[in-house]
Amino acid sequence: MVFLPQKVTTNTVSVFHFNPTCEIAIANGSPYYVPPNLLQKFEADLAPLMFVVAKESDIVICETIPGSGFVDQLRKTGLSAPTFMTKAEVQQYASDHPKMLFDFKPWGKSPVAAHLFKFLNSDLNGWDEKQKGLFERKASATFLSEFLKGNTIAEIGGTEIVPQIVTTELEIEELLIKKRPIVVKAPLSSSGRGLLVLRKDKLNEANRQWIKGVLEQQGYLSAEPWLNKQADLSFQFEIRQNGDVFYLGSSFFSCNSNGQYTGHFLNFSNDKKPPISTNILEEAGSKLGEELAKSAFCESHRGILGIDAIVYLDENHQLKLHPCLEINPRFTMGYFSQMIEQRIHQDAHGVFKIVFHPKGDYNEFAENRAKKNPPLLADGYVKKGFIALTPYNSETRFGAFAELF
């Protein structure tokens, strides 16, 4: 049975789809690509998270529809909920409303997403192969190189931070002899995955196998110095339909020891002093936006776009900003964190986390956190407490939550 409240009354409906495997799908190239089982579970468990960027009149696609308890809990903490529907229900709804226009908004475009939702009457649903280049690290490296040519901000690193494109093991070995450690990255990957840190001057067999596999599948790798990182951050932008670029601000996030994304800080400056001046960050964000307006991204991408960056210590132990590690022309967790910040109390601070519980105890973890730190509202906004941002049960392995302290 389709649960469809009387919300969808306009002639255009936004339909949100969580597909964070979009980069892998683009690399594969086939519209029929199916991700590994664990990644399918990741997408299924976290699919309802798209409510964070949706309005009540929108539709969020889920494999399993969240129960009324989850929706009620959202509303109790002042968060609105859209209509949750399965893909089959959306397809039926589209068939029943042939004159309805759908603004399809996946996490990221891909040949798979375009194929799966071709039934939607949406001008933005298609996949153009030239969009593939925007997701690749070559595009980010080119953008960074152009940005640095006109850079006037002293706290931003120089040309030594620009990645080199390599196509053979020998090129990597030559770089290791000159300077190490270095990090090599696959052309298409996300959230800190698809990278290899090389600290020795010679490759071992595991290194060679990884490099060989990526080169055979994607043709090249990017190589750059491993910097003495002090903090991870991202700059968020929106490219409107007319091509105008809007800078949405910056946010700090955390990674694990392998460089993989774990979560964002909410209202960071309410709790900690930024490691680099906010004035520098604002100036850098503004300048990055100006460069975006001249780039291929502005020509071919519309919607949210994030640029990952780091603050690092250079060889003289001076704090520097690397303004562009990679560019993500899609929804980002940085943008999600900004949307969450708009829905919590301005004086609050905390974290937005994505976690994996392989033993199936996320259900117990979430229940315990909710009991120890129940939501507390002030002025109509959550100021303290644990907020589950995705539903959970005994089968849940991946979860998203915000916790305010």
N, C-alpha and C positions, 0 to 999 in steps of 0.2 A: 504494500500500500504506500502511495506517495504522500508524504506529509508536506503539504504546500499551503502555508498560511496565506491570508490575503495581503501579501506584501508586494508581490510581483505584479504591478499595475501599469508600468510604463511600457513603451514600445521598444525600448532597448534594455536588455538585462546583461549585467556583467556576470560571467561564469568563471570561477577561479578553480585552478587545477594544480595540485602540488606534484611536481615532477623534477626533484633535484638531481635526478640522473640524466638531465638533459644534455650535459656536456659529454657524457659517455655515449649517449644515443647519437649525438652529432658525430663523434669520432667513428662510431660504427657505420653510420651512413644509411642503414636500412630503416625504412618506415615500420618494419616488423620486429625491430630489435626488442628483446625482453631482458631486463636486467637480472642479475643473479638473485636467488631467493632472499638473501639477507637484505638487499637493497629494495626489493619489492616490499618486504616487511617494513622497512624504514619509511617508504612512501605511504604505505597503508596506515601505519600507526599515527603518522604525523599529518596526514591529509587535512584534518579539521583545523590545523593551525592557520590556514588561509583566512579564517574568520577575522584575524587581526587586521587585515587590509580590506576587508569587505564591508559593505553597508548592509543594513537589515533587508533591503530590497534585492540584494544579490544572491547568487547561488554558489555554494562551495561543494565541489564534487568529493565524495568519500566512498571508499569501498564498503565501509560499514557505517550506517547512520548513527551519530551520537545519540545516546538516550536522553530523555527529558531531564534527568538528574544533572547531566553536564550542562545543558542549556540553562536550567534554573540556577545553577551555581554561578554561571557567567553573569546572569542578570542580577543576582544578589550582590555581586562585586562591582556593579555598575557597567558591565561590559555587554554590548549588544551582540546578538547572534543573527546570522543570515539564515537562509534556508539551506539545509544540508540535503543533498540528493546523490544517489548513485549515478554512474554513467548511463545505465539503462533508463533510469527515471528522467534524466536530462534529455536523452534522445526521444523518449516518449513525449515529454513536454514540448520539445522543439517541433515534433510532428503534429501535435495538437494545436500549435500556434504558428502556422506557416508564415505569417506576416511579421512575426517578432524578429527583431534584430538582436544578435548576441555579440557582446563585446567579450571575446574569449581572452582570458588572462591566465595563462599557465605561469608557473614559477619561471620557466624559461622556454623559449621556442625550440623546437626540434622537429626532424622529419617524423618522429613517432607521434608527437602531440598533434601535429597537423593531420596525420592519417587517422588517428583515433577519434578526432573530433571534427572531421570534415563535414559531418551532418549539420553543424551549426552554421547558421547564416551570418557569417562574420567576415568583414573585410580584412581583419587582422589574423585570420586563422592560418593562412598559408605559410609554407616554408620556402624561402628563397635560398638556394645553395650559397650565394655570396654572403649570407649572414654567418656562415660557418667561420669565415675568416675573423669576424669580430670577437669570437669566443677564444681564438687561439692566442698563445703567448707572443707570437710574432707581432700581433696588433698592439699588445700592451707595450712591447719593447720599442716599437716604432713611435708610439704615442709619447713614451717617456723621453726618448731621444729628442723629439721635436720640442717637447715641453722644456727640457733643460737648455736648449739653444737660447731661449728668451728669458730664462730664469734670472730674477734679481733678488731672490730671497737667500740671504747668506746662510741660513740654517739648513738649507736643502743641499743634499749631497751632489757631487759632480758626476762627470761622465763615467767614472769608475763603477758606478752602480748599475749602468745599463747592461742588460743581459746580452750574452753572445749566443747566436744560433749555431748549433753544432749538428753534424749529420753522421759522424763516425765515432767509434770508441777512441781512435787515435787522437782526435781533436780534444777529447775530454782528458786523456792522459797528459797531453801537452799542457793543458791548462793547470792540471794538478801539480806539475813540476814547477810552473811559474808561480802559482799562488794557491794556497789551500788554507782552510777548507773551502769548498765550493758546494753549491746546491744545484742539481740538475732537475729540470721539471718537464713533465710531459706537456705537449702542446695544448691538450684539452683535459682538464681536471679541475676539481673545485674543493673548497673547504680544507685546504692543506693536504689533500691526497694527491697522488701522482707526482711525488717529489722524492728525491734521494739526496741525502747529505753525504758528501765524500770528504773525509778528514785525513786520509793517508795519501801518499804520493803514487800509490798503485791501486788498480782495481782488483777486487777479489772476484771469485767466480759468481757469487750472488749478484754483485754489482753488474757484471758483464751480462748476465742473463736478463736482468731488469732492463738495462740499456738496450740490449738487442731486441727485446720484446716491444718496447716503445718505438724504436726506430723502424721496426718492420711494420708496425700497425699505423704509426702516425708520421713517420718520415724524418722527424728531427726532434731535438731537445733544446731547451734554453738553459744556459749555464751562467751563473752569477756568483759573486763572492758571498760567503756566509757571514753575515754581519752580526755584531754584538748587540742583539736586539734588547731593547728596554721595554717596549710596549707595542702592542698591535692596535691599529685603528683603521677606520674606513671612512671615506668621503662618499656621501650619497647625493645623487642627482636625479632629476627627472627631465627627459627630453619630450617636450610636448608635440602634439600633432603638427604644429606649424614649424617645428624645428628649433624652437627656443629652448635654451638650456637653463634649468633652474637648479641652483645649489641648495640642498636641503640640510646641510650641516654634517658634522663628523661625530663619530662615536668610537669608544674603545671596546675591545673584545679580548677574549682569552683563548689560548690554544694549549693543547697538551704537549708533552715532551717531544712528540713526533711532529709538531707543527700543525696538528689537525684541530679544527675549530671545536670549541666546547661551549661558548656562550658569550653574551654581551653584558657589559655593565650598564645599569639603568641610572640615569641622572648622575653620571660619574662624578661631576664636580661638586655634588652635594656631600660626597664622602671623601674624595681624594683630590689632591692637587695634580692637575695634568702634568705629565713629564716634560712638556714643551708648551710655550706660551700659547694661550688661546688666540691671541692676536695673530701669531704666526700661522696657526691652523686655519683661521678664517681667511687670511690672505692667500694661503696655499689653496684652499678650497675654491676661492674666487678665481684664481689664476688657472686652476685645473679646468674649471667650467669654461673659461675663455678658450682654452686649448681644445676642449671637447667640441665647441661650436665650430671649429675649423677642421675637425677630424672626420674620418670615415664613419665613426660611431654616430655622428649627428646626421649623416647622409642616410644611413640604413637602419637605425634603431629608434624606436619610440617606446617610451615608458621609463621605468626605474632602471638606474645603472649605478653600480657601486665600484669604487676604486679602493683597493686594499693598500695600506701603507704601513710603515713601521717607524718608530723612533729608535735610533741606535747610537751607540758610542763609536766614534771614528778612531783612527789610530792615535790621535792626539787626545783621546778621552773627552772629546767635545760631543755634546748631544747634537745629533743631526736628524733630519727628516728625510726618509726615502718616500717620496710622494706617490709612487705608483709601482707596487709589486705586481699587481694584475688588475685587469679591468673585467668586471662581470656585467654584461649587458642583459640583465634579468633582475627579477626580485632578489633581494639579499637579506640576510639576517640583520644586517645593520639597519636597513630600512624598517624591518619588522620591529627592531628595538625602539626606533624612533616613534613608531605608531603606538607601541605599548606605553612609552613615556607620556604620550598625549592623553592616556587613559588612566594614569595614576596621579597621585597627589604631587604637586610641584616640589614639595619638601621631602618627598620620599627618595630612597636610594636602594639599590639592590642589584639583582642579577636576572638575566633572561638566559635560561639554559636548555640545551638539547642533550639528553643523556641516553645511554644504552645500558640495559640490564639484561645480559645474555641468559641469566639463570631464571628469568621470569619473575623477579621480585620487585619490579617497578611499582606494581599495585600496592605492595606493603610499604615501600619507600614513600610514595605519595601520600598515603593515608597517615603515616607517622609524621611527615612534615606538616601536613594540614592541621594535625592535632597540636603539635608543638608550637606552631606559628600561625594561628588562625587569622583570616583577613580582618583588618580593622579599618573602617572607613572614617574619613574626615572631609567635610565640605562636599560630600557626594563622590569622593574619589578614594581608592584604596591607598592607605598610607603605610600599612604594615601587613605582613602576612604572606602565606604561600598561596599561589593561584595556579591551579592546573589549567594549562592552555590547550591540552589535548585530553580526550577521555581515556580511561584506563580500566583494565580488568586483569584477570589472571593470565590472559594470553598476551598482554602488552609487553613489548621488549624495548621500544623507543618512546620517550616521553618528552614533552616540552612544558616548561613551567616558568613562572616569574616568582621570585621571592624577595620581599622587601623587609628591611631591618630597621 
